[in-house]
Amino acid sequence: MQDKIDEFMEEGFSFREAEEQALKWIKDKAALHNPDQIAGGNPLKITGMGDSRINSSIGSQWKSRIGNVDKEIRRVADTLSEEEKN
């Protein structure tokens, strides 16, 4: 959030105004992870901020797809030699 405050201050806002603007800006934002957390993304590694409605929509789509991803990973893993697995 400090980056956003700094950005607003560079635009000429006072610290207090910049802080208020940053708080307004962040209200509808969500932390983005790449890959998404449900697909194995690290929850501590935030890659950006994005629209929370869009992020929620994308996140909910993973729930119906992650099973197929898991199956394919297991299928490929079963074909690996012990050396390849390590």
C-alpha positions as a printed NumPy array, in Angstrom:
array([[  0.   ,   0.   ,   0.   ],
       [  2.959,   2.251,   0.623],
       [  3.746,   2.154,  -3.095],
       [  0.243,   3.411,  -3.861],
       [  0.572,   6.201,  -1.272],
       [  3.887,   7.193,  -2.847],
       [  2.277,   7.131,  -6.286],
       [ -0.478,   9.5  ,  -5.159],
       [  2.046,  11.781,  -3.466],
       [  4.009,  11.961,  -6.734],
       [  0.767,  13.16 ,  -8.324],
       [  0.724,  16.067,  -5.874],
       [ -1.429,  14.772,  -3.027],
       [ -0.412,  15.468,   0.564],
       [  0.462,  12.412,   2.658],
       [ -2.974,  12.392,   4.292],
       [ -4.77 ,  12.794,   0.956],
       [ -2.584,  10.114,  -0.632],
       [ -3.33 ,   7.757,   2.243],
       [ -7.079,   8.365,   1.857],
       [ -6.879,   7.799,  -1.902],
       [ -4.885,   4.592,  -1.394],
       [ -7.474,   3.3  ,   1.087],
       [-10.256,   4.004,  -1.428],
       [ -8.241,   2.31 ,  -4.178],
       [ -7.557,  -0.86 ,  -2.178],
       [-11.167,  -1.45 ,  -1.046],
       [-12.116,  -3.438,  -4.14 ],
       [ -8.729,  -5.074,  -4.689],
       [ -7.527,  -8.593,  -3.933],
       [ -4.032, -10.015,  -3.655],
       [ -3.062, -11.894,  -6.809],
       [ -0.941, -15.046,  -6.841],
       [  0.651, -16.674,  -9.87 ],
       [ -0.279, -19.427, -10.051],
       [ -3.524, -19.074,  -8.141],
       [ -3.36 , -20.483,  -4.61 ],
       [ -5.769, -23.324,  -5.384],
       [ -3.394, -24.379,  -8.196],
       [ -0.429, -24.454,  -5.831],
       [  0.546, -20.795,  -5.685],
       [  2.383, -19.618,  -2.589],
       [ -0.037, -17.537,  -0.467],
       [  2.909, -15.492,   0.792],
       [  4.066, -14.554,  -2.719],
       [  1.73 , -11.795,  -3.874],
       [  2.361, -10.893,  -7.502],
       [  0.068,  -7.879,  -7.649],
       [ -3.287,  -6.442,  -6.767],
       [ -6.362,  -6.812,  -8.934],
       [-10.101,  -6.342,  -9.027],
       [-11.541,  -8.572,  -6.296],
       [-14.644,  -9.505,  -8.335],
       [-12.568, -10.722, -11.264],
       [-10.127, -12.524,  -8.983],
       [-12.983, -14.304,  -7.19 ],
       [-14.503, -15.32 , -10.514],
       [-11.22 , -16.759, -11.763],
       [-10.556, -18.452,  -8.429],
       [-13.947, -20.143,  -8.409],
       [-13.303, -21.565, -11.898],
       [-10.261, -23.422, -10.567],
       [-12.474, -25.483,  -8.252],
       [-14.013, -27.333, -11.183],
       [-10.719, -27.663, -13.085],
       [ -8.116, -28.514, -10.468],
       [ -9.23 , -32.158, -10.313],
       [ -8.299, -32.639, -13.983],
       [ -4.95 , -30.92 , -13.42 ],
       [ -4.239, -33.203, -10.446],
       [ -5.181, -36.321, -12.465],
       [ -2.842, -35.338, -15.303],
       [  0.028, -34.629, -12.908],
       [ -0.46 , -38.038, -11.273],
       [ -0.639, -39.735, -14.692],
       [  2.653, -38.153, -15.78 ],
       [  4.266, -38.831, -12.389],
       [  3.427, -42.533, -12.733],
       [  5.493, -42.674, -15.947],
       [  8.629, -41.163, -14.381],
       [ 11.597, -43.251, -13.341],
       [ 12.862, -43.044,  -9.748],
       [ 15.761, -40.911, -10.994],
       [ 13.383, -38.475, -12.711],
       [ 11.231, -38.233,  -9.576],
       [ 14.229, -37.103,  -7.544]])
